[in-house]
Amino acid sequence: MVSTAVKITRKGQVTIPKEIREKLNSNTIYFEVENDIVMVKPVRDAAGSLSEYAGNAKPGISVKQMKDKAWEEAVREKNGKKSS
């Protein structure tokens, strides 16, 4: 188990230590909070969600909008919720 203390900035930001980032093996994370325990978990399925939308580009929809929708879908899938 790896644990370390880090400072939270006024903007609510923290730096994840290199050793932990390497163990997560992902550049995207999500947080789960249960009681007083905060868990940081890697998001590994975002690329799959993004590729699903790449082939379905629609005129007038920006890449950012497609990316945002894909992220929403990845989070829903991770949380076990159906998409709207």
C-alpha positions as a printed NumPy array, in Angstrom:
array([[  0.   ,   0.   ,   0.   ],
       [  1.232,   3.49 ,  -0.868],
       [  0.105,   6.487,   1.144],
       [  1.324,  10.045,   1.427],
       [  0.071,  13.43 ,   2.594],
       [ -0.232,  16.34 ,   0.159],
       [ -1.32 ,  19.961,   0.506],
       [ -4.645,  21.111,  -0.959],
       [ -4.317,  24.537,  -2.617],
       [ -6.85 ,  27.359,  -2.195],
       [ -8.275,  26.299,  -5.563],
       [ -8.803,  22.733,  -4.309],
       [ -5.922,  21.291,  -6.325],
       [ -3.479,  18.599,  -5.266],
       [ -0.422,  17.095,  -6.9  ],
       [ -0.555,  13.333,  -7.066],
       [  2.916,  12.   ,  -6.238],
       [  4.777,  10.353,  -9.125],
       [  4.853,   6.926,  -7.463],
       [  1.044,   6.921,  -7.143],
       [  0.525,   8.249, -10.711],
       [  2.704,   5.42 , -12.011],
       [  0.697,   2.831, -10.06 ],
       [ -2.589,   4.262, -11.395],
       [ -1.264,   4.035, -14.987],
       [ -3.827,   6.565, -16.222],
       [ -3.866,  10.299, -16.849],
       [ -7.505,  10.56 , -15.789],
       [ -8.967,   9.724, -12.407],
       [-12.259,   9.899, -10.6  ],
       [-13.04 ,  10.215,  -6.927],
       [-15.331,   8.096,  -4.797],
       [-16.281,   9.181,  -1.302],
       [-17.723,   6.715,   1.185],
       [-18.225,   7.952,   4.738],
       [-14.923,   9.718,   5.49 ],
       [-12.851,   7.743,   2.956],
       [-11.881,   9.335,  -0.365],
       [-10.764,   6.887,  -3.06 ],
       [ -8.91 ,   7.934,  -6.199],
       [ -9.442,   5.489,  -9.054],
       [ -8.076,   5.477, -12.598],
       [-10.368,   5.876, -15.591],
       [ -9.237,   3.332, -18.145],
       [-12.293,   3.102, -20.396],
       [-12.432,   6.718, -21.595],
       [-10.523,   6.014, -24.808],
       [-13.063,   3.37 , -25.745],
       [-15.904,   5.775, -25.107],
       [-14.201,   8.49 , -27.148],
       [-13.555,   6.166, -30.104],
       [-17.245,   5.238, -30.17 ],
       [-18.093,   8.874, -30.905],
       [-15.259,   9.474, -33.395],
       [-16.971,   7.498, -36.152],
       [-20.314,   9.16 , -35.489],
       [-19.329,  12.822, -35.903],
       [-22.281,  15.016, -36.78 ],
       [-22.135,  18.39 , -38.536],
       [-22.333,  21.278, -36.084],
       [-21.072,  19.276, -33.096],
       [-17.649,  20.303, -31.842],
       [-14.947,  17.894, -30.776],
       [-15.28 ,  19.311, -27.256],
       [-19.006,  18.496, -27.2  ],
       [-18.3  ,  14.948, -28.396],
       [-15.539,  14.575, -25.808],
       [-17.774,  15.893, -23.006],
       [-20.547,  13.484, -23.996],
       [-18.09 ,  10.575, -24.089],
       [-16.787,  11.457, -20.618],
       [-20.334,  11.641, -19.263],
       [-21.021,   8.208, -20.728],
       [-17.796,   6.747, -19.278],
       [-18.691,   8.075, -15.82 ],
       [-22.254,   6.72 , -16.095],
       [-20.901,   3.3  , -17.119],
       [-18.413,   3.327, -14.248],
       [-21.152,   4.221, -11.771],
       [-23.52 ,   1.602, -13.195],
       [-26.126,   4.113, -14.357],
       [-27.984,   3.969, -17.66 ],
       [-27.277,   6.723, -20.162],
       [-29.985,   9.2  , -21.063]])
